[in-house]
């Protein structure tokens, strides 16, 4: 005998759905059957309807994600038991028995995310990252208006990011990276004004970066790299004055780097590499005095390196390679004594290598190749005792190869080729 009448149960947990049209192999029908015939908790329609609805949603997840195929995995070993679903693996509830947290399952979960996710309306933390989910994010995700953390990264999710994501106005942390979405970032993202971290990296997104992103004024981390975004960086990016990390590398962004970038004075990491930015490096970059890593390589930037870059005294990594930058290496760069990486290769820099290069005693990698640098290699290069890679090839350098290069005992890569006026031999000591 059924514990519950399945038709009456359906009116509570699936209102408006004619279950006679529901395929008996669907996760939803199987969840109805389990509640009606097998649930050892034996809830009735007169019991807490909210508990019944949440239990139905979770049993639907169990069948959607293949729990019955892998009943011995830790994820599922404590599901579909006599206990409250608050005791099932990876779930946590509030004092009223409402599910507030659902944790990930270490790559075990497959299939689409069922729309029934929208029934867990007290959910605050949902982590389904690093699994094999496919298909779209259901629009019902927008019902989870208590959600503070949503992690769906590193799955196989596809389709557009639903505009309903903008309903999640309590969100602090949203990570949808490393999926295969399509289309743009919905403008409704601008509604998430509590957001502190937004990760949409490596997810096949396209179109412009919406200006509404400038409304996220609590944002500390913005990761949009590795997509197909095009057009300019919106000037509204300058409103994000709490930002500590900005990753836009590996897109198709173009136009100038906006001067408003200089407003981001908390920024520690800025990566704009591998795009199509053009024009000069804005002098306002010198305002970013907390910056530790600056990656502008692989663009079409032109003109000289602004002297203001010498104000970035916390800088550890400076990548300007593979652009169209020109002029001398500014002496101000040689004051950045925290640098361990300096990449200026593949530009049109000219003039001598300044002897002050020897001041950068933390350097591990120095790339000056494929420019128009001339004159001798300064002997002070021998002061760079941490140096592992020295790339000076394809320039117009002249004179003897300094014996001091032989003092670089950490050196594993040395490129001096195509400097036809260099003389002498590479020291071997």
C-alpha positions as a Markdown table, in Angstrom:
| # | Residue | x | y | z |
|---|---|---|---|---|
| 1 | Unk | 0.0 | 0.0 | 0.0 |
| 2 | Unk | 1.3 | 3.5 | -0.8 |
| 3 | Unk | 2.3 | 5.6 | 2.2 |
| 4 | Unk | 0.9 | 8.6 | 0.3 |
| 5 | Unk | -1.6 | 8.9 | -2.6 |
| 6 | Unk | 0.7 | 9.7 | -5.5 |
| 7 | Unk | -1.8 | 12.0 | -7.2 |
| 8 | Unk | -2.4 | 14.0 | -4.0 |
| 9 | Unk | 1.3 | 14.2 | -3.4 |
| 10 | Unk | 1.8 | 15.6 | -6.9 |
| 11 | Unk | -0.7 | 18.4 | -6.3 |
| 12 | Unk | 1.5 | 19.5 | -3.4 |
| 13 | Unk | 5.0 | 19.2 | -4.9 |
| 14 | Unk | 4.2 | 19.6 | -8.6 |
| 15 | Unk | 1.1 | 21.9 | -8.8 |
| 16 | Unk | -0.3 | 22.3 | -12.2 |
| 17 | Unk | 1.5 | 19.2 | -13.6 |
| 18 | Unk | -0.6 | 16.3 | -15.0 |
| 19 | Unk | 1.5 | 13.4 | -13.9 |
| 20 | Unk | -0.4 | 11.1 | -16.3 |
| 21 | Unk | 1.8 | 12.7 | -18.9 |
| 22 | Unk | 5.0 | 12.3 | -16.9 |
| 23 | Unk | 7.3 | 9.6 | -18.1 |
| 24 | Unk | 7.8 | 7.0 | -15.3 |
| 25 | Unk | 11.6 | 7.0 | -15.9 |
| 26 | Unk | 12.0 | 10.8 | -15.1 |
| 27 | Unk | 13.7 | 11.8 | -11.9 |
| 28 | Unk | 10.6 | 13.6 | -10.9 |
| 29 | Unk | 8.3 | 10.6 | -11.3 |
| 30 | Unk | 10.8 | 8.4 | -9.5 |
| 31 | Unk | 10.9 | 10.9 | -6.6 |
| 32 | Unk | 7.1 | 10.8 | -6.4 |
| 33 | Unk | 7.2 | 7.0 | -6.3 |
| 34 | Unk | 9.8 | 7.0 | -3.6 |
| 35 | Unk | 7.9 | 9.4 | -1.4 |
| 36 | Unk | 4.6 | 7.6 | -1.9 |
| 37 | Unk | 5.9 | 4.0 | -1.6 |
| 38 | Unk | 9.4 | 3.8 | 0.0 |
| 39 | Unk | 10.1 | 6.8 | 2.2 |
| 40 | Unk | 10.7 | 5.4 | 5.7 |
| 41 | Unk | 10.0 | 8.8 | 7.2 |
| 42 | Unk | 6.4 | 8.3 | 6.0 |
| 43 | Unk | 5.4 | 11.9 | 5.8 |
| 44 | Unk | 1.7 | 12.7 | 5.1 |
| 45 | Unk | 0.1 | 15.5 | 3.1 |
| 46 | Unk | -0.9 | 17.0 | 6.5 |
| 47 | Unk | 2.7 | 17.2 | 7.6 |
| 48 | Unk | 4.8 | 20.2 | 7.0 |
| 49 | Unk | 4.3 | 20.9 | 3.3 |
| 50 | Unk | 7.6 | 22.7 | 3.1 |
| 51 | Unk | 9.5 | 19.7 | 4.4 |
| 52 | Unk | 7.6 | 17.5 | 1.9 |
| 53 | Unk | 8.5 | 19.9 | -1.0 |
| 54 | Unk | 12.2 | 20.1 | 0.0 |
| 55 | Unk | 12.4 | 16.3 | 0.4 |
| 56 | Unk | 10.8 | 15.9 | -3.0 |
| 57 | Unk | 13.3 | 18.3 | -4.5 |
| 58 | Unk | 16.3 | 16.5 | -3.0 |
| 59 | Unk | 15.1 | 13.0 | -4.0 |
| 60 | Unk | 14.7 | 14.4 | -7.5 |
| 61 | Unk | 18.3 | 15.5 | -7.3 |
| 62 | Unk | 19.3 | 12.1 | -6.2 |
| 63 | Unk | 17.8 | 10.4 | -9.3 |
| 64 | Unk | 18.9 | 13.3 | -11.6 |
| 65 | Unk | 22.5 | 13.0 | -10.5 |
| 66 | Unk | 22.7 | 9.2 | -10.7 |
| 67 | Unk | 22.6 | 8.5 | -7.0 |
| 68 | Unk | 20.9 | 5.1 | -7.5 |
| 69 | Unk | 23.7 | 4.1 | -9.9 |
| 70 | Unk | 26.4 | 4.7 | -7.3 |
| 71 | Unk | 24.7 | 4.0 | -4.0 |
| 72 | Unk | 27.9 | 3.3 | -2.1 |
| 73 | Unk | 29.6 | 6.6 | -2.9 |
| 74 | Unk | 30.0 | 8.8 | 0.1 |
| 75 | Unk | 27.8 | 11.4 | -1.5 |
| 76 | Unk | 24.8 | 9.1 | -1.6 |
| 77 | Unk | 25.4 | 6.6 | 1.3 |
| 78 | Unk | 23.3 | 8.7 | 3.7 |
| 79 | Unk | 20.6 | 9.7 | 1.3 |
| 80 | Unk | 17.0 | 8.3 | 1.1 |
| 81 | Unk | 17.2 | 7.2 | 4.8 |
| 82 | Unk | 14.7 | 7.3 | 7.7 |
| 83 | Unk | 16.4 | 10.4 | 9.0 |
| 84 | Unk | 15.5 | 14.0 | 8.2 |
| 85 | Unk | 17.0 | 15.1 | 5.0 |
| 86 | Unk | 19.0 | 17.6 | 7.1 |
| 87 | Unk | 21.2 | 14.6 | 8.0 |
| 88 | Unk | 21.8 | 13.6 | 4.4 |
| 89 | Unk | 25.4 | 13.9 | 3.1 |
| 90 | Unk | 26.5 | 17.5 | 2.3 |
| 91 | Unk | 23.3 | 19.1 | 3.5 |
| 92 | Unk | 22.9 | 21.5 | 6.4 |
| 93 | Unk | 19.7 | 23.1 | 7.7 |
| 94 | Unk | 18.6 | 26.0 | 9.8 |
| 95 | Unk | 16.7 | 25.6 | 13.1 |
| 96 | Unk | 13.4 | 25.3 | 11.2 |
| 97 | Unk | 14.7 | 22.4 | 9.2 |
| 98 | Unk | 15.1 | 24.3 | 6.0 |
| 99 | Unk | 18.1 | 23.4 | 3.8 |
| 100 | Unk | 20.6 | 26.3 | 3.8 |
| 101 | Unk | 23.7 | 24.6 | 2.5 |
| 102 | Unk | 24.4 | 22.0 | -0.2 |
| 103 | Unk | 28.1 | 21.1 | -0.8 |
| 104 | Unk | 29.8 | 19.6 | -3.8 |
| 105 | Unk | 30.6 | 15.9 | -4.4 |
| 106 | Unk | 34.1 | 15.8 | -5.8 |
| 107 | Unk | 33.3 | 15.1 | -9.5 |
| 108 | Unk | 30.6 | 12.5 | -9.0 |
| 109 | Unk | 27.5 | 14.4 | -10.2 |
| 110 | Unk | 26.3 | 14.2 | -13.8 |
| 111 | Unk | 23.4 | 15.3 | -15.8 |
| 112 | Unk | 21.3 | 18.5 | -15.9 |
| 113 | Unk | 20.6 | 20.6 | -12.8 |
| 114 | Unk | 16.8 | 20.0 | -12.2 |
| 115 | Unk | 14.5 | 23.0 | -12.1 |
| 116 | Unk | 13.4 | 21.7 | -8.6 |
| 117 | Unk | 16.4 | 23.5 | -7.3 |
| 118 | Unk | 14.1 | 26.5 | -7.0 |
| 119 | Unk | 12.1 | 24.9 | -4.2 |
| 120 | Unk | 15.1 | 25.2 | -1.7 |
| 121 | Unk | 14.2 | 28.8 | -1.0 |
| 122 | Unk | 16.2 | 29.1 | 2.2 |
| 123 | Unk | 19.4 | 28.0 | 0.5 |
| 124 | Unk | 22.3 | 30.3 | 1.3 |
| 125 | Unk | 25.3 | 28.2 | 0.0 |
| 126 | Unk | 25.2 | 26.1 | -3.1 |
| 127 | Unk | 28.4 | 24.4 | -4.2 |
| 128 | Unk | 28.1 | 22.1 | -7.2 |
| 129 | Unk | 31.5 | 22.9 | -8.6 |
| 130 | Unk | 33.9 | 20.4 | -10.2 |
| 131 | Unk | 31.3 | 17.9 | -11.4 |
| 132 | Unk | 30.0 | 17.0 | -14.8 |
| 133 | Unk | 26.7 | 18.9 | -14.9 |
| 134 | Unk | 25.5 | 19.7 | -18.4 |
| 135 | Unk | 22.7 | 21.6 | -20.0 |
| 136 | Unk | 21.5 | 25.1 | -18.9 |
| 137 | Unk | 21.3 | 26.7 | -15.5 |
| 138 | Unk | 17.6 | 26.5 | -14.8 |
| 139 | Unk | 15.8 | 29.8 | -14.6 |
| 140 | Unk | 14.4 | 28.7 | -11.3 |
| 141 | Unk | 17.7 | 29.5 | -9.8 |
| 142 | Unk | 16.3 | 33.0 | -9.5 |
| 143 | Unk | 13.9 | 31.7 | -6.7 |
| 144 | Unk | 16.9 | 31.2 | -4.3 |
| 145 | Unk | 16.7 | 34.8 | -3.0 |
| 146 | Unk | 18.6 | 34.0 | 0.2 |
| 147 | Unk | 21.6 | 32.7 | -1.7 |
| 148 | Unk | 24.9 | 34.2 | -0.7 |
| 149 | Unk | 27.4 | 31.8 | -2.4 |
| 150 | Unk | 26.8 | 30.1 | -5.7 |
| 151 | Unk | 29.6 | 27.9 | -7.1 |
| 152 | Unk | 29.0 | 26.1 | -10.4 |
| 153 | Unk | 32.5 | 26.3 | -11.8 |
| 154 | Unk | 34.2 | 23.6 | -13.7 |
| 155 | Unk | 31.3 | 21.7 | -15.1 |
| 156 | Unk | 29.9 | 21.3 | -18.7 |
| 157 | Unk | 27.0 | 23.8 | -18.3 |
| 158 | Unk | 25.8 | 25.4 | -21.6 |
| 159 | Unk | 23.3 | 27.9 | -23.0 |
| 160 | Unk | 23.0 | 31.5 | -21.8 |
| 161 | Unk | 23.4 | 32.7 | -18.3 |
| 162 | Unk | 19.7 | 33.2 | -17.3 |
| 163 | Unk | 18.7 | 36.8 | -16.6 |
| 164 | Unk | 17.0 | 35.5 | -13.4 |
| 165 | Unk | 20.5 | 35.4 | -11.9 |
| 166 | Unk | 19.8 | 39.1 | -11.2 |
| 167 | Unk | 17.2 | 38.1 | -8.6 |
| 168 | Unk | 19.9 | 36.8 | -6.3 |
| 169 | Unk | 20.5 | 40.1 | -4.6 |
| 170 | Unk | 22.0 | 38.6 | -1.4 |
| 171 | Unk | 24.9 | 37.0 | -3.4 |
| 172 | Unk | 28.4 | 37.7 | -2.1 |
| 173 | Unk | 30.2 | 35.2 | -4.3 |
| 174 | Unk | 29.3 | 33.9 | -7.8 |
| 175 | Unk | 31.6 | 31.6 | -9.7 |
| 176 | Unk | 30.4 | 30.1 | -13.0 |
| 177 | Unk | 33.9 | 29.8 | -14.6 |
| 178 | Unk | 35.1 | 26.9 | -16.8 |
| 179 | Unk | 31.8 | 26.0 | -18.4 |
| 180 | Unk | 30.6 | 26.2 | -22.0 |
| 181 | Unk | 28.0 | 28.9 | -21.9 |
| 182 | Unk | 26.9 | 31.0 | -24.9 |
| 183 | Unk | 25.9 | 34.6 | -25.4 |
| 184 | Unk | 26.6 | 37.7 | -23.3 |
| 185 | Unk | 26.7 | 38.5 | -19.6 |
| 186 | Unk | 23.1 | 39.5 | -18.8 |
| 187 | Unk | 22.8 | 43.1 | -17.9 |
| 188 | Unk | 20.8 | 42.0 | -14.8 |
| 189 | Unk | 24.2 | 41.1 | -13.3 |
| 190 | Unk | 24.2 | 44.8 | -12.2 |
| 191 | Unk | 21.5 | 44.0 | -9.6 |
| 192 | Unk | 23.9 | 41.9 | -7.5 |
| 193 | Unk | 25.1 | 44.8 | -5.5 |
| 194 | Unk | 26.3 | 42.7 | -2.5 |
| 195 | Unk | 28.7 | 40.8 | -4.8 |
| 196 | Unk | 32.3 | 40.7 | -3.7 |
| 197 | Unk | 33.6 | 38.0 | -6.1 |
| 198 | Unk | 32.5 | 37.3 | -9.7 |
| 199 | Unk | 34.1 | 34.5 | -11.7 |
| 200 | Unk | 33.0 | 34.0 | -15.3 |
| 201 | Unk | 36.4 | 33.0 | -16.7 |
| 202 | Unk | 36.9 | 30.4 | -19.4 |
| 203 | Unk | 33.2 | 30.0 | -20.2 |
| 204 | Unk | 32.8 | 30.8 | -23.9 |
| 205 | Unk | 30.9 | 34.0 | -23.2 |
| 206 | Unk | 30.8 | 36.8 | -25.9 |
| 207 | Unk | 29.5 | 40.3 | -26.6 |
| 208 | Unk | 30.5 | 43.4 | -24.7 |
| 209 | Unk | 31.2 | 43.7 | -21.0 |
| 210 | Unk | 28.0 | 45.4 | -19.8 |
| 211 | Unk | 28.3 | 48.8 | -18.3 |
| 212 | Unk | 26.0 | 47.6 | -15.5 |
| 213 | Unk | 29.1 | 45.8 | -14.1 |
| 214 | Unk | 30.1 | 49.2 | -12.7 |
| 215 | Unk | 27.1 | 49.0 | -10.2 |
| 216 | Unk | 28.9 | 46.2 | -8.3 |
| 217 | Unk | 30.7 | 48.5 | -6.0 |
| 218 | Unk | 31.5 | 45.9 | -3.3 |
| 219 | Unk | 33.3 | 43.8 | -5.9 |
| 220 | Unk | 36.9 | 42.7 | -4.9 |
| 221 | Unk | 37.6 | 40.1 | -7.5 |
| 222 | Unk | 36.4 | 40.2 | -11.1 |
| 223 | Unk | 37.5 | 37.3 | -13.4 |
| 224 | Unk | 36.3 | 37.5 | -17.0 |
| 225 | Unk | 39.4 | 36.1 | -18.7 |
| 226 | Unk | 39.5 | 33.4 | -21.4 |
| 227 | Unk | 36.2 | 34.2 | -23.1 |
| 228 | Unk | 35.2 | 36.0 | -26.4 |
| 229 | Unk | 34.3 | 39.4 | -25.0 |
| 230 | Unk | 34.7 | 42.2 | -27.6 |
| 231 | Unk | 34.5 | 46.0 | -27.6 |
| 232 | Unk | 36.0 | 48.4 | -25.1 |
| 233 | Unk | 36.4 | 48.1 | -21.4 |
| 234 | Unk | 33.5 | 50.2 | -20.1 |
| 235 | Unk | 34.6 | 53.4 | -18.4 |
| 236 | Unk | 32.2 | 52.3 | -15.5 |
| 237 | Unk | 34.9 | 49.9 | -14.5 |
| 238 | Unk | 36.4 | 52.8 | -12.6 |
| 239 | Unk | 33.5 | 52.7 | -10.1 |
| 240 | Unk | 34.8 | 49.4 | -8.7 |
| 241 | Unk | 37.0 | 51.0 | -6.1 |
| 242 | Unk | 37.2 | 48.0 | -3.8 |
| 243 | Unk | 38.6 | 45.8 | -6.6 |
| 244 | Unk | 41.8 | 43.9 | -5.7 |
| 245 | Unk | 41.9 | 41.5 | -8.7 |
| 246 | Unk | 40.8 | 42.3 | -12.3 |
| 247 | Unk | 41.3 | 39.6 | -15.0 |
| 248 | Unk | 40.2 | 40.3 | -18.6 |
| 249 | Unk | 43.0 | 38.5 | -20.4 |
| 250 | Unk | 42.4 | 36.2 | -23.3 |
| 251 | Unk | 39.4 | 37.9 | -24.9 |
| 252 | Unk | 38.9 | 40.1 | -28.0 |
| 253 | Unk | 38.6 | 43.4 | -26.2 |
| 254 | Unk | 39.7 | 46.4 | -28.2 |
| 255 | Unk | 40.1 | 50.2 | -28.0 |
| 256 | Unk | 42.2 | 52.1 | -25.5 |
| 257 | Unk | 42.8 | 51.1 | -21.9 |
| 258 | Unk | 40.5 | 53.6 | -20.1 |
| 259 | Unk | 42.1 | 56.2 | -17.9 |
| 260 | Unk | 39.4 | 55.3 | -15.3 |
| 261 | Unk | 41.5 | 52.2 | -14.5 |
| 262 | Unk | 43.6 | 54.6 | -12.4 |
| 263 | Unk | 40.7 | 54.9 | -9.9 |
| 264 | Unk | 41.1 | 51.2 | -8.8 |
| 265 | Unk | 43.6 | 52.1 | -6.1 |
| 266 | Unk | 43.1 | 48.8 | -4.2 |
| 267 | Unk | 44.1 | 46.7 | -7.2 |
| 268 | Unk | 46.8 | 44.1 | -6.6 |
| 269 | Unk | 46.5 | 42.1 | -9.8 |
| 270 | Unk | 45.6 | 43.5 | -13.3 |
| 271 | Unk | 45.6 | 41.2 | -16.3 |
| 272 | Unk | 44.6 | 42.6 | -19.7 |
| 273 | Unk | 46.9 | 40.4 | -21.8 |
| 274 | Unk | 46.1 | 38.7 | -25.1 |
| 275 | Unk | 43.4 | 41.1 | -26.3 |
| 276 | Unk | 43.5 | 43.8 | -29.0 |
| 277 | Unk | 43.9 | 46.9 | -26.9 |
| 278 | Unk | 45.5 | 49.8 | -28.8 |
| 279 | Unk | 46.9 | 53.3 | -28.0 |
| 280 | Unk | 49.2 | 54.2 | -25.1 |
| 281 | Unk | 49.4 | 52.8 | -21.6 |
| 282 | Unk | 47.5 | 55.4 | -19.7 |
| 283 | Unk | 49.7 | 57.4 | -17.2 |
| 284 | Unk | 47.0 | 56.9 | -14.6 |
| 285 | Unk | 48.3 | 53.4 | -14.2 |
| 286 | Unk | 50.8 | 55.0 | -11.8 |
| 287 | Unk | 48.0 | 55.5 | -9.3 |
| 288 | Unk | 47.7 | 51.8 | -8.7 |
| 289 | Unk | 50.3 | 51.7 | -5.9 |
| 290 | Unk | 49.1 | 48.4 | -4.4 |
| 291 | Unk | 49.7 | 46.6 | -7.7 |
| 292 | Unk | 51.8 | 43.5 | -7.5 |
| 293 | Unk | 51.2 | 42.0 | -11.0 |
| 294 | Unk | 50.5 | 43.9 | -14.3 |
| 295 | Unk | 50.0 | 41.9 | -17.5 |
| 296 | Unk | 49.5 | 43.9 | -20.7 |
| 297 | Unk | 51.3 | 41.6 | -23.1 |
| 298 | Unk | 49.9 | 40.4 | -26.4 |
| 299 | Unk | 48.0 | 43.6 | -27.4 |
| 300 | Unk | 48.6 | 46.4 | -29.9 |
| 301 | Unk | 49.6 | 49.0 | -27.4 |
| 302 | Unk | 52.0 | 51.7 | -28.7 |
| 303 | Unk | 54.0 | 54.7 | -27.6 |
| 304 | Unk | 56.5 | 54.8 | -24.7 |
| 305 | Unk | 56.2 | 53.2 | -21.3 |
| 306 | Unk | 54.9 | 56.0 | -19.1 |
| 307 | Unk | 57.4 | 57.1 | -16.4 |
| 308 | Unk | 54.5 | 56.8 | -13.9 |
| 309 | Unk | 55.0 | 53.1 | -13.9 |
| 310 | Unk | 57.9 | 53.7 | -11.7 |
| 311 | Unk | 55.5 | 54.6 | -8.9 |
| 312 | Unk | 54.3 | 51.0 | -8.6 |
| 313 | Unk | 56.8 | 50.1 | -5.9 |
| 314 | Unk | 55.0 | 46.9 | -4.9 |
| 315 | Unk | 55.2 | 45.5 | -8.4 |
| 316 | Unk | 56.6 | 41.9 | -8.7 |
| 317 | Unk | 55.6 | 41.0 | -12.3 |
| 318 | Unk | 55.5 | 43.4 | -15.3 |
| 319 | Unk | 54.5 | 41.9 | -18.6 |
| 320 | Unk | 54.5 | 44.3 | -21.6 |
| 321 | Unk | 55.7 | 42.0 | -24.3 |
| 322 | Unk | 54.3 | 41.5 | -27.8 |
| 323 | Unk | 53.0 | 45.0 | -28.3 |
| 324 | Unk | 54.1 | 47.9 | -30.4 |
| 325 | Unk | 55.7 | 49.9 | -27.6 |
| 326 | Unk | 58.7 | 52.1 | -28.5 |
| 327 | Unk | 61.2 | 54.5 | -27.0 |
| 328 | Unk | 63.9 | 53.8 | -24.4 |
| 329 | Unk | 63.5 | 51.6 | -21.4 |
| 330 | Unk | 62.6 | 54.2 | -18.8 |
| 331 | Unk | 64.9 | 54.5 | -15.9 |
| 332 | Unk | 61.9 | 54.6 | -13.6 |
| 333 | Unk | 61.3 | 50.8 | -14.2 |
| 334 | Unk | 64.7 | 50.2 | -12.8 |
| 335 | Unk | 63.5 | 51.4 | -9.4 |
| 336 | Unk | 61.0 | 48.6 | -9.0 |
| 337 | Unk | 63.1 | 46.5 | -6.7 |
| 338 | Unk | 60.4 | 43.9 | -6.0 |
| 339 | Unk | 60.3 | 42.7 | -9.6 |
| 340 | Unk | 61.0 | 39.0 | -10.3 |
| 341 | Unk | 59.6 | 39.1 | -13.8 |
| 342 | Unk | 60.2 | 41.8 | -16.4 |
| 343 | Unk | 58.9 | 41.0 | -19.9 |
| 344 | Unk | 59.5 | 43.7 | -22.6 |
| 345 | Unk | 60.2 | 41.4 | -25.5 |
| 346 | Unk | 58.6 | 41.7 | -28.9 |
| 347 | Unk | 58.2 | 45.5 | -29.1 |
| 348 | Unk | 60.2 | 48.3 | -30.7 |
| 349 | Unk | 62.2 | 49.6 | -27.8 |
| 350 | Unk | 65.4 | 51.3 | -28.7 |
| 351 | Unk | 68.5 | 52.8 | -27.1 |
| 352 | Unk | 70.8 | 51.1 | -24.6 |
| 353 | Unk | 70.0 | 48.6 | -21.9 |
| 354 | Unk | 70.5 | 50.8 | -18.8 |
| 355 | Unk | 73.2 | 49.8 | -16.4 |
| 356 | Unk | 70.7 | 50.3 | -13.6 |
| 357 | Unk | 69.2 | 47.0 | -14.6 |
| 358 | Unk | 71.6 | 45.5 | -12.1 |
| 359 | Unk | 69.5 | 47.1 | -9.3 |
| 360 | Unk | 66.7 | 44.6 | -9.9 |
| 361 | Unk | 68.2 | 41.9 | -7.7 |
| 362 | Unk | 65.0 | 39.9 | -7.3 |
| 363 | Unk | 64.7 | 39.2 | -11.0 |
| 364 | Unk | 64.2 | 35.6 | -12.1 |
| 365 | Unk | 63.2 | 36.3 | -15.7 |
| 366 | Unk | 64.3 | 39.2 | -17.9 |
| 367 | Unk | 62.9 | 39.3 | -21.4 |
| 368 | Unk | 64.2 | 42.1 | -23.7 |
| 369 | Unk | 64.4 | 40.1 | -27.0 |
| 370 | Unk | 63.0 | 41.1 | -30.4 |
| 371 | Unk | 63.4 | 44.9 | -30.0 |
| 372 | Unk | 65.8 | 47.4 | -31.4 |
| 373 | Unk | 68.0 | 47.8 | -28.4 |
| 374 | Unk | 71.6 | 48.8 | -29.1 |
| 375 | Unk | 74.9 | 49.3 | -27.4 |
| 376 | Unk | 76.7 | 46.9 | -25.1 |
| 377 | Unk | 75.2 | 44.4 | -22.6 |
| 378 | Unk | 75.9 | 46.2 | -19.3 |
| 379 | Unk | 78.3 | 44.3 | -17.0 |
| 380 | Unk | 75.9 | 45.1 | -14.1 |
| 381 | Unk | 73.7 | 42.3 | -15.4 |
| 382 | Unk | 76.0 | 40.1 | -13.4 |
| 383 | Unk | 74.4 | 41.4 | -10.2 |
| 384 | Unk | 71.2 | 39.6 | -10.9 |
| 385 | Unk | 72.0 | 36.5 | -8.9 |
| 386 | Unk | 68.4 | 35.1 | -8.9 |
| 387 | Unk | 68.2 | 35.2 | -12.7 |
| 388 | Unk | 67.0 | 32.0 | -14.4 |
| 389 | Unk | 66.2 | 33.3 | -17.9 |
| 390 | Unk | 67.9 | 36.1 | -19.8 |
| 391 | Unk | 66.5 | 36.8 | -23.3 |
| 392 | Unk | 68.4 | 39.4 | -25.3 |
| 393 | Unk | 68.2 | 37.9 | -28.8 |
| 394 | Unk | 67.1 | 39.7 | -32.0 |
| 395 | Unk | 68.3 | 43.2 | -31.1 |
| 396 | Unk | 71.1 | 45.4 | -32.3 |
| 397 | Unk | 73.4 | 44.9 | -29.4 |
| 398 | Unk | 77.2 | 45.2 | -29.9 |
| 399 | Unk | 80.5 | 44.8 | -28.1 |
| 400 | Unk | 81.9 | 41.9 | -26.1 |
| 401 | Unk | 79.6 | 39.5 | -24.2 |
| 402 | Unk | 80.4 | 40.5 | -20.6 |
| 403 | Unk | 82.2 | 37.9 | -18.5 |
| 404 | Unk | 79.9 | 38.8 | -15.6 |
| 405 | Unk | 77.2 | 36.7 | -17.3 |
| 406 | Unk | 79.2 | 33.7 | -16.1 |
| 407 | Unk | 78.4 | 34.8 | -12.5 |
| 408 | Unk | 74.7 | 34.0 | -12.9 |
| 409 | Unk | 74.7 | 30.6 | -11.3 |
| 410 | Unk | 70.9 | 30.1 | -11.4 |
| 411 | Unk | 70.7 | 30.8 | -15.2 |
| 412 | Unk | 69.1 | 28.0 | -17.2 |
| 413 | Unk | 68.1 | 30.0 | -20.4 |
| 414 | Unk | 70.4 | 32.5 | -22.2 |
| 415 | Unk | 69.3 | 33.9 | -25.6 |
| 416 | Unk | 71.8 | 36.2 | -27.4 |
| 417 | Unk | 71.1 | 35.2 | -31.0 |
| 418 | Unk | 70.7 | 37.6 | -33.9 |
| 419 | Unk | 72.8 | 40.4 | -32.5 |
| 420 | Unk | 75.3 | 40.5 | -35.3 |
| 421 | Unk | 77.7 | 42.9 | -33.6 |
| 422 | Unk | 78.1 | 41.1 | -30.4 |
| 423 | Unk | 81.6 | 39.6 | -30.0 |
| 424 | Unk | 83.3 | 37.1 | -27.9 |
| 425 | Unk | 82.1 | 33.8 | -26.4 |
| 426 | Unk | 79.5 | 32.9 | -23.8 |
| 427 | Unk | 81.4 | 32.6 | -20.5 |
| 428 | Unk | 81.2 | 29.1 | -19.1 |
| 429 | Unk | 82.1 | 29.6 | -15.4 |
